[in-house]
Amino acid sequence: MKPVHYSILFLMAGLSACVSLPKSYQTKDEVVSVATGPEDMVVDSISESPRLLLSCSSRRKHEPDYGEIQAYYTETGALKVLKRIGEPVGLSFNPHGIDLVQVNGELVLLVVNHEHLIKVNSILRYKVLKDELLFKDKIVDPLISSPNAVTGFADGAFLVSNDAKKAGNIWEVLFKLRKALVVYYDGRQCSVASGKYAYTNGITSRNGKVYLASTMQNKVWQFDFAEGKMLNREVIGKAKGADNLRFDGEDILVAAHLRFLKFLKHYKDSSKPSPSTVYSINPTTSKTTVVYYDDGKQISAASTALVFRNNLYVSGIFDGKLVKKPVR
């Protein structure tokens, strides 16, 4: 069973129908075939071979169930599914947002996971090995109600953004109700770090600051972070349909969904393209620049963008592909 999460109700509240971008951004870049639905990705530059870890899951209702973490080796182009070991019996693996962090000398992958049949949402933690993911634990809490993205800290704590107070609540979406919370896990228990929002999405952190995107409020915020609380909220950028956030040097890359009707058609039918856009936002100056745009022919419904070794990589919510674009 596929998540209500990705029935794309979150966009029905009225993203802009049309945004014009220069045709010069519509370039022909390398397209890499990967497993289905690489909604999120992170750079693993610490393991033996440089690679991207992709959170892959079937996210359309009519697709066969699939959920894995796939490694894409950027130097060779090789692809490998990382075998998961040590998991509890019966765990249903449907990964969504992910993050990678070093904790006490271990490389730990944080995974937002949705067990749809039993209606359990959680954060899973794995120790990252060469070709395997060793299960560490599963964090379930009422405050982790409808998790979307996660960012981790070196002490083992993490922040998770919820896109709703109650998973699958259509009224929160239709009326843009600001009920979603950002939750802090300190290693023992969860608490509210910040609220309330309409469909919070990407979240990341660096140097005592936290950055948060809202798909429905069309904003990216910066916060001071202290003692589990996100303080002094400041808008640093605006992006229609903002999705995941990743740093590129001092700037933040945000993938965005601009055309609701085309997005909806693409969700229902993979042959119908939906434009993909990536913005670069400078947190200090709020300068916002388009760094990637495609009309959907190369990649539709882009959800994550990052730069690694002089290339921009863009992944999407539904289709099994990445775009690789030289940028340096």
SULHU-V350911 format. One record per run of one state. SS is the DSSP state (H for helix, E for strand, L for the rest). FROM is the first residue (numbers start at 1). LEN is the number of residues. Records with the same first field share a line. If there is no record, write none. Layout:
SS = FROM-LEN + FROM-LEN
//
This chain:
L = 1-3 + 7-2 + 12-11 + 27-3 + 34-4 + 45-6 + 58-9 + 74-5 + 82-1 + 86-9 + 104-2 + 116-4 + 129-3 + 140-7 + 153-5 + 163-7 + 175-5 + 186-4 + 198-2 + 207-2 + 215-4 + 227-2 + 239-3 + 249-2 + 257-3 + 269-7 + 283-5 + 295-7 + 309-2 + 317-4 + 327-2
H = 4-3 + 9-3 + 23-3 + 170-5 + 260-9
E = 26-1 + 30-4 + 38-7 + 51-7 + 67-7 + 79-3 + 83-3 + 95-9 + 106-10 + 120-9 + 132-8 + 147-6 + 158-5 + 180-6 + 190-8 + 200-7 + 209-6 + 219-8 + 229-10 + 242-7 + 251-6 + 276-7 + 288-7 + 302-7 + 311-6 + 321-6
//
